[in-house]
Structures are given as structure tokens and as C-alpha cells.
């Protein structure tokens, strides 16, 4: 069983709907539902088979028919969700994810997520350990 890791995400994870096909380095195929994604990883639900601790090539087909291909390692597994950390992603897939994140950041659900998880007060670090300043522009209240 994968241990629960205590870490802070470097990338915004956004909801996604789509079918995920996972292929392990041992040749095992697993079908699942993609539930959220970021440049740094993906989470799935309802895998057709039990997943072990190793790398998987993951292909996600979104409801719009776009294909996202990445290689990732399993980092967390609960009864309902399996989370992976990306180790390789191609440019086209990265562009699709960037677009999904951009569109999500324009929704009221994104602002609610920030408030629900108290992200205004979180500290974020870059890969070198330097603190990153994050600001959020909020439209002024309309009269």
C-alpha cells in the first residue's frame, strides 16, 4: 500500500471528466475515470483492476475527445481515488492541460475552492525552495 505523503502541490489541479486507460510497465491494462488533472499529476476513480506501486503510461480521452498522454507514478491510493505524479508529458498534452486550468480559473468554482481550502494564506515554494508570491484578482462587487 502506498503511504500517505505530506506534500504541497505545485500545480493547480482541476476537475476533468474522461476515460483513462492505464498501461503498467508490466503490461497490465486498467480502465478508469479521470477526475482531476494538473501539469504535475492526475487522479482517477473506479479502476477496473487493482493498481500496484509502479509507473503507468496514462491516456485520458476527455469528453470533448481530446487525448492527453503522460507517464506517471502512483503516489497515493484510497478506497475511492488513486493519485499519480507526472514524470513525463508531451507538449500537446501539456497544452491541453494548460487550457483546462486556464478555463477553470475563470469559474466561480475556482474562487470557491480557494476560499474552502484557505489558499489565500498558503505559502508556495518553487523548485529551489524560494517563496512564490501568489495574488488573486477579484472583480469588485457590483452595485
Backbone as a printed PyTorch tensor [residue, N CA C, xyz], in Angstrom:
tensor([[[  0.8460,  -1.1860,   0.0000],
         [  0.0000,   0.0000,   0.0000],
         [  0.8860,   1.2420,   0.0000]],

        [[  0.5160,   2.2270,  -0.7650],
         [  1.2690,   3.4720,  -0.8610],
         [  1.0110,   4.2970,   0.3930]],

        [[  2.0770,   4.8320,   0.9720],
         [  1.9310,   5.6750,   2.1560],
         [  1.3070,   7.0030,   1.8050]],

        [[  0.5940,   7.5690,   2.7670],
         [  0.0520,   8.9150,   2.6020],
         [  1.2240,   9.8830,   2.6690]],

        [[  1.3800,  10.7190,   1.6450],
         [  2.5030,  11.6490,   1.5910],
         [  2.0590,  13.0220,   2.0560]],

        [[  2.9260,  13.7040,   2.7520],
         [  2.6370,  15.0470,   3.2030],
         [  3.4140,  16.0060,   2.3110]],

        [[  2.7340,  16.5680,   1.3200],
         [  3.3920,  17.4910,   0.4060],
         [  2.3790,  18.5180,  -0.0630]],

        [[  2.8760,  19.5970,  -0.6140],
         [  2.0270,  20.6490,  -1.1400],
         [  2.1510,  20.6360,  -2.6570]],

        [[  1.0290,  20.6850,  -3.3190],
         [  1.0480,  20.6790,  -4.7790],
         [  1.6480,  21.9600,  -5.3240]],

        [[  2.4170,  21.8240,  -6.3850],
         [  2.9780,  22.9890,  -7.0730],
         [  2.0790,  23.4500,  -8.2060]],

        [[  1.1300,  22.6200,  -8.6130],
         [  0.2910,  22.9240,  -9.7680],
         [ -1.1760,  22.8950,  -9.3570]],

        [[ -1.9620,  23.7650,  -9.9700],
         [ -3.3980,  23.7830,  -9.7400],
         [ -4.0000,  22.5400, -10.3780]],

        [[ -4.7720,  21.8030,  -9.5920],
         [ -5.4560,  20.6290, -10.1100],
         [ -6.9060,  21.0000, -10.3690]],

        [[ -7.4190,  20.6120, -11.5220],
         [ -8.7700,  20.9980, -11.9070],
         [ -9.5980,  19.7480, -12.2190]],

        [[-10.9130,  19.8560, -12.0350],
         [-11.7660,  18.7110, -12.3650],
         [-11.6870,  18.3920, -13.8560]],

        [[-11.7920,  17.1150, -14.1640],
         [-11.8150,  16.6670, -15.5590],
         [-12.7350,  15.4590, -15.6300]],

        [[-13.4170,  15.3330, -16.7470],
         [-14.2380,  14.1450, -16.9940],
         [-13.6780,  13.4710, -18.2310]],

        [[-13.4530,  12.1870, -18.1010],
         [-12.9480,  11.4520, -19.2490],
         [-12.5620,  10.0450, -18.8580]],

        [[-12.3660,   9.2270, -19.8790],
         [-11.9230,   7.8560, -19.6550],
         [-10.4020,   7.8260, -19.5920]],

        [[ -9.8800,   7.0680, -18.6530],
         [ -8.4340,   6.9120, -18.5230],
         [ -8.0660,   5.4570, -18.8140]],

        [[ -7.0820,   5.2720, -19.6590],
         [ -6.5380,   3.9440, -19.9410],
         [ -5.1180,   3.9330, -19.4150]],

        [[ -4.8350,   3.0310, -18.4970],
         [ -3.5180,   2.9390, -17.8820],
         [ -2.8450,   1.6540, -18.3310]],

        [[ -1.5720,   1.7550, -18.6750],
         [ -0.7830,   0.5760, -19.0180],
         [  0.4410,   0.5810, -18.1190]],

        [[  0.6170,  -0.4950, -17.3650],
         [  1.7680,  -0.5830, -16.4620],
         [  2.9940,  -1.0340, -17.2260]],

        [[  4.1480,  -0.8680, -16.5780],
         [  5.3870,  -1.3430, -17.1960],
         [  5.4220,  -2.8720, -17.2620]],

        [[  4.4760,  -3.5310, -16.5840],
         [  4.3700,  -4.9930, -16.6370],
         [  3.3640,  -5.4460, -17.6850]],

        [[  2.7800,  -4.4780, -18.4270],
         [  1.8540,  -4.8240, -19.4980],
         [  0.4040,  -4.9340, -19.0940]],

        [[  0.0660,  -4.5960, -17.8550],
         [ -1.3130,  -4.6540, -17.3830],
         [ -2.0880,  -3.4390, -17.8650]],

        [[ -3.3000,  -3.6520, -18.3640],
         [ -4.1690,  -2.5590, -18.7920],
         [ -5.2720,  -2.3620, -17.7600]],

        [[ -5.5520,  -1.0940, -17.4530],
         [ -6.5920,  -0.7450, -16.4960],
         [ -7.4080,   0.3960, -17.0890]],

        [[ -8.7250,   0.2970, -16.9890],
         [ -9.6180,   1.3610, -17.4240],
         [-10.1550,   2.0390, -16.1630]],

        [[-10.2380,   3.3820, -16.1990],
         [-10.7170,   4.1390, -15.0360],
         [-11.3480,   5.4390, -15.5140]],

        [[-11.8290,   6.2220, -14.5590],
         [-12.3790,   7.5370, -14.8550],
         [-11.4220,   8.5960, -14.3270]],

        [[-11.0210,   9.5190, -15.1860],
         [-10.1960,  10.6440, -14.7410],
         [-11.1080,  11.6110, -13.9920]],

        [[-10.6300,  12.1100, -12.8280],
         [-11.4730,  13.0190, -12.0500],
         [-10.8490,  14.3940, -11.8410]],

        [[ -9.5130,  14.4650, -11.8160],
         [ -8.8600,  15.7710, -11.8090],
         [ -7.4620,  15.6500, -12.3850]],

        [[ -6.9180,  16.8130, -12.8010],
         [ -5.6400,  16.7970, -13.5120],
         [ -4.9160,  18.1140, -13.3070]],

        [[ -3.5950,  18.0620, -13.4230],
         [ -2.7340,  19.2450, -13.4220],
         [ -1.5040,  18.9060, -14.2400]],

        [[ -0.6080,  19.8800, -14.3700],
         [  0.6620,  19.5950, -15.0430],
         [  1.4720,  18.5880, -14.2400]],

        [[  1.2240,  18.5200, -12.9570],
         [  2.0130,  17.6520, -12.0800],
         [  1.4240,  16.3000, -11.7880]],

        [[  0.1740,  16.0650, -12.2040],
         [ -0.4010,  14.7680, -11.8980],
         [ -1.8530,  14.6350, -12.2960]],

        [[ -2.3870,  13.4540, -12.0000],
         [ -3.7700,  13.1440, -12.3360],
         [ -4.3250,  12.2310, -11.2560]],

        [[ -5.6380,  12.3450, -11.0270],
         [ -6.3220,  11.4330, -10.1090],
         [ -7.4030,  10.7060, -10.8870]],

        [[ -7.5870,   9.4280, -10.5300],
         [ -8.5890,   8.6090, -11.1940],
         [ -9.4890,   7.9640, -10.1440]],

        [[-10.6250,   7.4890, -10.6160],
         [-11.5470,   6.7450,  -9.7660],
         [-12.0280,   5.5210, -10.5380]],

        [[-12.5540,   4.5590,  -9.8110],
         [-13.1670,   3.3590, -10.3750],
         [-12.2480,   2.5830, -11.3220]],

        [[-11.0020,   2.2810, -10.8970],
         [-10.1490,   1.4730, -11.7770],
         [-10.7180,   0.0600, -11.9360]],

        [[-10.5840,  -0.4910, -13.1490],
         [-11.1210,  -1.8140, -13.4400],
         [-10.3250,  -2.9370, -12.7740]],

        [[ -9.1020,  -2.6530, -12.3520],
         [ -8.2480,  -3.6310, -11.6570],
         [ -7.5010,  -2.9050, -10.5500]],

        [[ -6.9900,  -3.6660,  -9.6110],
         [ -6.1740,  -3.0930,  -8.5480],
         [ -4.8510,  -2.5870,  -9.1320]],

        [[ -4.3770,  -1.4790,  -8.6150],
         [ -3.1410,  -0.8730,  -9.1150],
         [ -2.0130,  -1.0590,  -8.1130]],

        [[ -0.8430,  -1.3930,  -8.6310],
         [  0.3470,  -1.5590,  -7.8000],
         [  1.2090,  -0.3130,  -7.8710]],

        [[  2.2390,  -0.2980,  -7.0550],
         [  3.1450,   0.8530,  -6.9770],
         [  4.2040,   0.8120,  -8.0690]],

        [[  3.8840,   1.3070,  -9.2350],
         [  4.9000,   1.4900, -10.2640],
         [  4.4190,   2.5120, -11.2670]],

        [[  5.1990,   2.7090, -12.3120],
         [  4.8520,   3.7150, -13.3240],
         [  3.7910,   3.1790, -14.2680]],

        [[  3.0100,   4.1240, -14.7810],
         [  1.9760,   3.8020, -15.7510],
         [  2.0330,   4.8150, -16.8830]],

        [[  1.7780,   4.3340, -18.0890],
         [  1.5150,   5.2300, -19.2080],
         [  0.0040,   5.4340, -19.1680]],

        [[ -0.4330,   6.6960, -19.0990],
         [ -1.8540,   7.0100, -18.9500],
         [ -2.3090,   7.8140, -20.1580]],

        [[ -3.4020,   7.3640, -20.7730],
         [ -4.0410,   8.1100, -21.8460],
         [ -5.4400,   8.4670, -21.3770]],

        [[ -5.7240,   9.7680, -21.3520],
         [ -7.0430,  10.2490, -20.9580],
         [ -7.7270,  10.7870, -22.2030]],

        [[ -8.9440,  10.3430, -22.4250],
         [ -9.7630,  10.8850, -23.5030],
         [-10.8540,  11.7110, -22.8430]],

        [[-10.7970,  13.0290, -23.0580],
         [-11.7640,  13.9200, -22.4290],
         [-13.1230,  13.7760, -23.1030]],

        [[-14.1540,  14.3210, -22.4640],
         [-15.5000,  14.2550, -23.0520],
         [-15.5630,  15.0220, -24.3670]],

        [[-14.6200,  15.9730, -24.5780],
         [-14.5440,  16.7030, -25.8510],
         [-13.7620,  15.9330, -26.9090]],

        [[-13.2230,  14.7590, -26.5500],
         [-12.4880,  13.9400, -27.4990],
         [-10.9930,  14.2270, -27.5720]],

        [[-10.4800,  15.0920, -26.7070],
         [ -9.0400,  15.3840, -26.7010],
         [ -8.3110,  14.2760, -25.9500]],

        [[ -7.1030,  13.9530, -26.4380],
         [ -6.2930,  12.9070, -25.8130],
         [ -5.1070,  13.5160, -25.0830]],

        [[ -4.9390,  13.1230, -23.8350],
         [ -3.8190,  13.5490, -23.0050],
         [ -2.9930,  12.3030, -22.7050]],

        [[ -1.7060,  12.3330, -23.0580],
         [ -0.8000,  11.2140, -22.8000],
         [  0.2710,  11.6460, -21.8220]],

        [[  0.5040,  10.8080, -20.8060],
         [  1.5610,  11.0990, -19.8420],
         [  2.0330,   9.8100, -19.2000]],

        [[  3.1830,   9.8890, -18.5960],
         [  3.7150,   8.8020, -17.7900],
         [  3.7470,   9.3070, -16.3580]],

        [[  3.2970,   8.4610, -15.4310],
         [  3.2070,   8.9090, -14.0460],
         [  3.4100,   7.7320, -13.0990]],

        [[  3.7790,   8.0700, -11.8660],
         [  3.9360,   7.0270, -10.8530],
         [  2.8590,   7.1920,  -9.8010]],

        [[  2.3700,   6.0750,  -9.3150],
         [  1.3360,   6.0630,  -8.2960],
         [  1.9180,   6.6260,  -7.0060]],

        [[  1.2570,   7.6340,  -6.4220],
         [  1.7610,   8.2170,  -5.1710],
         [  0.7800,   8.1160,  -4.0120]],

        [[ -0.5080,   7.8930,  -4.3300],
         [ -1.4930,   7.8090,  -3.2410],
         [ -2.6710,   6.9740,  -3.7050]],

        [[ -3.1660,   6.1330,  -2.7900],
         [ -4.2900,   5.2810,  -3.1210],
         [ -5.2080,   5.2060,  -1.9150]],

        [[ -6.4840,   5.5470,  -2.1400],
         [ -7.5020,   5.3900,  -1.0980],
         [ -8.5440,   4.4180,  -1.6360]],

        [[ -9.6260,   4.2260,  -0.8950],
         [-10.6760,   3.3220,  -1.3600],
         [-11.3560,   3.8430,  -2.6170]],

        [[-11.3570,   5.1720,  -2.8230],
         [-12.1110,   5.7500,  -3.9350],
         [-11.2590,   6.4490,  -4.9930]],

        [[-10.0410,   6.8790,  -4.6440],
         [ -9.2220,   7.6870,  -5.5560],
         [ -7.7950,   7.1530,  -5.6040]],

        [[ -7.2200,   7.1720,  -6.8040],
         [ -5.8090,   6.8360,  -6.9870],
         [ -5.1400,   8.0530,  -7.6290]],

        [[ -4.0540,   8.5340,  -7.0110],
         [ -3.3780,   9.7370,  -7.4970],
         [ -1.9980,   9.3840,  -8.0460]],

        [[ -1.6260,  10.0880,  -9.1110],
         [ -0.3560,   9.8500,  -9.7900],
         [  0.3980,  11.1650,  -9.9250]],

        [[  1.7280,  11.0820,  -9.8780],
         [  2.5940,  12.2340, -10.1230],
         [  3.2340,  12.0570, -11.4960]],

        [[  3.1030,  13.0870, -12.3300],
         [  3.6200,  13.0340, -13.6940],
         [  5.1390,  12.9630, -13.7070]],

        [[  5.6750,  12.0640, -14.5220],
         [  7.1270,  12.0090, -14.7110],
         [  7.5090,  12.3900, -16.1440]],

        [[  6.5510,  12.2690, -17.0810],
         [  6.7870,  12.6700, -18.4670],
         [  5.4590,  13.0430, -19.0990]],

        [[  5.5010,  14.1410, -19.8670],
         [  4.3070,  14.5790, -20.5790],
         [  4.7440,  15.2400, -21.8790]],

        [[  4.0010,  14.9860, -22.9620],
         [  4.3750,  15.5840, -24.2470],
         [  3.8000,  16.9990, -24.3500]],

        [[  4.3120,  17.7700, -25.2970],
         [  3.9520,  19.1760, -25.4540],
         [  2.4670,  19.3480, -25.7550]],

        [[  1.9120,  18.5220, -26.6280],
         [  0.4960,  18.6480, -26.9800],
         [ -0.4010,  18.4020, -25.7640]],

        [[ -0.0790,  17.3940, -24.9710],
         [ -0.8610,  17.1040, -23.7710],
         [ -0.7310,  18.2250, -22.7420]],

        [[  0.4540,  18.7660, -22.6190],
         [  0.6780,  19.8840, -21.7030],
         [ -0.1620,  21.0870, -22.1110]],

        [[ -0.2750,  21.3240, -23.3940],
         [ -1.0860,  22.4360, -23.8970],
         [ -2.5690,  22.2330, -23.5600]],

        [[ -3.0510,  21.0070, -23.6780],
         [ -4.4480,  20.7100, -23.3390],
         [ -4.6880,  20.9580, -21.8500]],

        [[ -3.7780,  20.4930, -21.0100],
         [ -3.9210,  20.6770, -19.5610],
         [ -3.8740,  22.1600, -19.2100]],

        [[ -2.9560,  22.8960, -19.8140],
         [ -2.8510,  24.3410, -19.5680],
         [ -4.1590,  25.0330, -19.9060]],

        [[ -4.7840,  24.6390, -21.0160],
         [ -6.0610,  25.2210, -21.4110],
         [ -7.1610,  24.8650, -20.4120]],

        [[ -7.1950,  23.6200, -19.9310],
         [ -8.1810,  23.2140, -18.9340],
         [ -8.0330,  24.0270, -17.6460]],

        [[ -6.7930,  24.2210, -17.2070],
         [ -6.5350,  25.0010, -15.9900],
         [ -6.9610,  26.4480, -16.1960]],

        [[ -6.6020,  27.0250, -17.3400],
         [ -6.9530,  28.4130, -17.6250],
         [ -8.4680,  28.6010, -17.5940]],

        [[ -9.2000,  27.7010, -18.2570],
         [-10.6650,  27.8180, -18.2880],
         [-11.2670,  27.6480, -16.8980]],

        [[-10.7180,  26.7370, -16.0950],
         [-11.2410,  26.5140, -14.7420],
         [-11.0070,  27.7380, -13.8490]],

        [[ -9.8840,  28.4080, -14.0280],
         [ -9.5760,  29.5630, -13.1950],
         [-10.5130,  30.7400, -13.4560]],

        [[-11.3030,  30.6650, -14.4890],
         [-12.2740,  31.7190, -14.7790],
         [-13.6620,  31.3950, -14.2270]],

        [[-13.7950,  30.3240, -13.4650],
         [-15.1040,  29.8990, -12.9670],
         [-15.3050,  30.2720, -11.5030]],

        [[-16.5600,  30.4250, -11.0900],
         [-16.8450,  30.6580,  -9.6650],
         [-16.4000,  29.4860,  -8.7910]],

        [[-16.3830,  28.2710,  -9.3470],
         [-15.9510,  27.0950,  -8.5850],
         [-14.4850,  27.2180,  -8.1500]],

        [[-13.6580,  27.8340,  -8.9900],
         [-12.2460,  28.0310,  -8.6450],
         [-12.1120,  28.9590,  -7.4360]],

        [[-12.8250,  30.0760,  -7.4580],
         [-12.7800,  31.0130,  -6.3320],
         [-13.2910,  30.3350,  -5.0680]],

        [[-14.3510,  29.5380,  -5.1910],
         [-14.8820,  28.8240,  -4.0260],
         [-13.8560,  27.8330,  -3.4850]],

        [[-13.1360,  27.1670,  -4.3670],
         [-12.1040,  26.2170,  -3.9490],
         [-11.0060,  26.9380,  -3.1750]],

        [[-10.6260,  28.1070,  -3.6210],
         [ -9.6030,  28.8960,  -2.9250],
         [-10.0720,  29.2290,  -1.5220]],

        [[-11.3180,  29.6610,  -1.4090],
         [-11.8630,  30.0100,  -0.1010],
         [-12.0210,  28.7820,   0.7880]],

        [[-12.5460,  27.6960,   0.2440],
         [-12.7800,  26.4790,   1.0330],
         [-11.5000,  25.9030,   1.6160]],

        [[-10.4080,  26.0110,   0.8800],
         [ -9.1390,  25.4210,   1.3210],
         [ -8.1670,  26.4630,   1.8790]],

        [[ -8.6580,  27.6740,   2.0970],
         [ -7.8520,  28.7540,   2.6750],
         [ -6.5390,  28.9500,   1.9220]],

        [[ -6.6170,  28.9340,   0.6050],
         [ -5.4070,  29.0580,  -0.2070],
         [ -4.8450,  30.4730,  -0.2350]],

        [[ -5.6320,  31.4480,   0.2190],
         [ -5.1250,  32.8220,   0.2800],
         [ -3.9130,  32.9230,   1.2090]],

        [[ -3.9020,  32.0980,   2.2640],
         [ -2.8490,  32.1990,   3.2790],
         [ -1.7440,  31.1610,   3.1290]],

        [[ -1.8170,  30.3110,   2.1160],
         [ -0.7740,  29.3020,   1.9110],
         [  0.5000,  29.9330,   1.3750]],

        [[  1.6220,  29.3160,   1.7030],
         [  2.9140,  29.7160,   1.1480],
         [  3.2890,  28.6890,   0.0900]],

        [[  3.7740,  29.1700,  -1.0300],
         [  4.1760,  28.2880,  -2.1200],
         [  5.6600,  28.4680,  -2.3980]],

        [[  6.3310,  27.3610,  -2.6640],
         [  7.7600,  27.3760,  -2.9260],
         [  8.0210,  26.8590,  -4.3310]],

        [[  9.0520,  27.4530,  -4.9890],
         [  9.4460,  26.9360,  -6.2990],
         [ 10.3800,  25.7470,  -6.0940]],

        [[ 10.8920,  25.2070,  -7.1870],
         [ 11.7330,  24.0090,  -7.1030],
         [ 13.0360,  24.2440,  -6.3430]],

        [[ 13.4630,  25.5210,  -6.2260],
         [ 14.6860,  25.8370,  -5.4990],
         [ 14.4210,  26.2090,  -4.0420]],

        [[ 13.1460,  26.1540,  -3.6140],
         [ 12.8060,  26.4760,  -2.2310],
         [ 12.5210,  27.9430,  -1.9790]],

        [[ 12.4940,  28.7720,  -3.0220],
         [ 12.1900,  30.1910,  -2.8590],
         [ 10.6830,  30.3990,  -2.8150]],

        [[ 10.2300,  31.2830,  -1.9330],
         [  8.8030,  31.5400,  -1.8210],
         [  8.2970,  32.2660,  -3.0600]],

        [[  7.1270,  31.8470,  -3.5320],
         [  6.4920,  32.4460,  -4.7040],
         [  5.3290,  33.2980,  -4.2160]],

        [[  5.2540,  34.5390,  -4.6910],
         [  4.1200,  35.3920,  -4.3580],
         [  2.9650,  35.0630,  -5.2830]],

        [[  1.8170,  34.7820,  -4.6880],
         [  0.6060,  34.4840,  -5.4430],
         [ -0.4160,  35.5570,  -5.1020]],

        [[ -1.0270,  36.1340,  -6.1200],
         [ -2.1000,  37.0970,  -5.8840],
         [ -3.3100,  36.6800,  -6.6950]],

        [[ -4.4760,  37.1010,  -6.2350],
         [ -5.7170,  36.7760,  -6.9110],
         [ -6.4510,  38.0630,  -7.1860]],

        [[ -6.8070,  38.2850,  -8.4360],
         [ -7.6170,  39.4440,  -8.7930],
         [ -9.0780,  39.0420,  -8.6730]],

        [[ -9.8090,  39.8480,  -7.9130],
         [-11.2290,  39.5750,  -7.7110],
         [-11.9830,  40.7910,  -8.2190]],

        [[-13.0180,  40.5480,  -9.0260],
         [-13.8260,  41.6580,  -9.5260],
         [-14.4420,  42.4060,  -8.3570]],

        [[-14.4970,  43.7360,  -8.4460],
         [-15.1540,  44.4820,  -7.3790],
         [-16.6380,  44.1330,  -7.3400]],

        [[-17.2220,  44.2440,  -6.1570],
         [-18.6510,  43.9270,  -6.0410],
         [-19.4590,  44.8900,  -6.8970]],

        [[-20.4410,  44.3090,  -7.5570],
         [-21.2980,  45.1190,  -8.4250],
         [-22.4460,  45.6900,  -7.6230]],

        [[-22.7830,  46.9400,  -7.8920],
         [-23.8650,  47.5830,  -7.1520],
         [-25.1830,  47.3560,  -7.8210]]])
